[in-house]
């Protein structure tokens, strides 16, 4: 569970406008963001730094198209584990993080304990990744479910939550 659940940051309409512009295109210049939000450049700079310092903005990243990179198979994989001990959980997370084809790793609550995202060049490569996980963690993983991604319609658009 995240330790900072009680730490809610206060936002106003200026923060929301800036965050919305950054989510649309984080490569915009400060001048472009200032123009679109109708805020002074100094205010934009100050507020972005404040949002970064408070970890509201955790990173600025580029969304890549896995198909254009030669990885047309983009799949979410859900794992249900047996009663996993903390040491074994660390080993599983470390192993998952070390595989370059696993592009997302999260711990979940509910029926499944972990969710990962896998990018693979083909089904053979994907199957190899899953087999390796199954073999290495046979006594840890109880169930695996795959959910191939066909098309994304919305991604990380949290500005509407403010």
N, C-alpha and C positions, 0 to 999 in steps of 0.2 A: 504494500500500500504506500502511496506517496506520502511523504512526511510533511509536506507543505499544504495539506488540504485546508487548514484553517486560515491560511494566509491569502486572503483575497485582496487584490490590488484595486484601488479606486480609479475609475476612468471617467473622463468627461467626453463631450462631443469632439473636442480637438484631438484627444488620443485616438478615438474611434476613427476619425477621418484619416489620420496618419497611418494607423494600422491597416485600414482598408486599402490605402494606396500601396503600402508595402506588400500586402498579400496579392494585389493585382500584378505588381511588378517590383520586386525588391531591388532591381538594378536602376530604378529611376534616380536621378540626381536630387539633391536636397532642393534645388531651385524648382525642379518639376513638381515635386511633392508640395512645396510651398505654394506654387501657382494653383495647383488643383484643389488644395484644401483652403486656399485663401488665408493662409497663416504666414507670418513673417518667418524668414529663413532661420533666424536665431531660435524661435519657438520650436520649429520642427527639429532642429539639431538637438536642442535641450531635451525635448520630450522623447526622441528616439534613444538618446543616451540613458535617460531615466528608465525607459522601458527595458532596455538591454541590461542595465545594472540590476533591476529588480527581477530579472529572468522571465518577464512576461514575453519578451522576444528572446527565444532560446537560441535561434540561429537564423541566418539568411541562407536559403538554399535554392538550388535550381532543380526543377522537376524534369527528369529525363524520360524520354520515350524508350522503353526497353526494346520495342520492335526495331526501332532505328539503330539500336546498338547491337542488334543481332541476337536478341533474347526474346523471341515471340511468345514463349510460354511464361506467363506471369501468374503465379498461383499463391493464394493464401493457404496455409496449412495450420490446422488446429491440433494440438496435442492434449490428451487427457492423461494424467500421470497417476501412478499408484501413490500412496502416501510418501511423498518425496522428502527426503532429509535435506537440510540446508546445504550440506557439503555436496551432495549429488546434484542439487539444483544449480549450484555454482558451476559445477563441471559441465552440466548441460548448457547453461547460458554461455560459458566460455567457448564451448565447442561450436555452438550455433553462431556466435559472433565471429569466429575465426574463418567461417566459410564465405568466400567472396560472393557466391551466388545467393546467399541468404542476405537479403537487403533490409529486412525488418525483423525485429525480435521484441515481443512484449509478453509480460506476465499478465494473465487474465483471471477473472473471477467467474465462477459458474461451472458449467459442464466441462469446459476446457481450461487447462492451466496455462497454456502458452499458445501464442499465435506468431507465426513467422511468414514472411514474404519471400518467395523463391523466384528468381529469374533464371530460366534455363534456355539453352539453344534448341532443345528438342526433348521429346519424352524420355529418351534413353538417358540423357544427362539428369533430368528431373528424377527419374527412377533411381539412378545411382546415388543421388543426394539423400533421398528418402531411405533407401536401403542402408546406407552408411549410418544414418541416425538411428534407425531401428536396431541394427546390429550392436552399435556402441552402447545404446541405452535400452536394451531389451528388458531389463529388470526395472526400468523407470517408467517407460511409456506404455500405457495401457491401450490407448486408442489414438488413431490418426485419421483426420478427415481433411480432404483437399477441396478447395473452392477456387477453381480457375477464374481469373479475371478476364472478362471479354472486353469490357469498355468501362472507363471511369467517367462519372458525370459530375462529381463534386469531390474536392479533396481539401481537407484541412482549412475550411472556411470558417474560422472561429470568430471573425469580426462581428458576426450577427449575434453572438452571445453577449456582447458588451452592451 
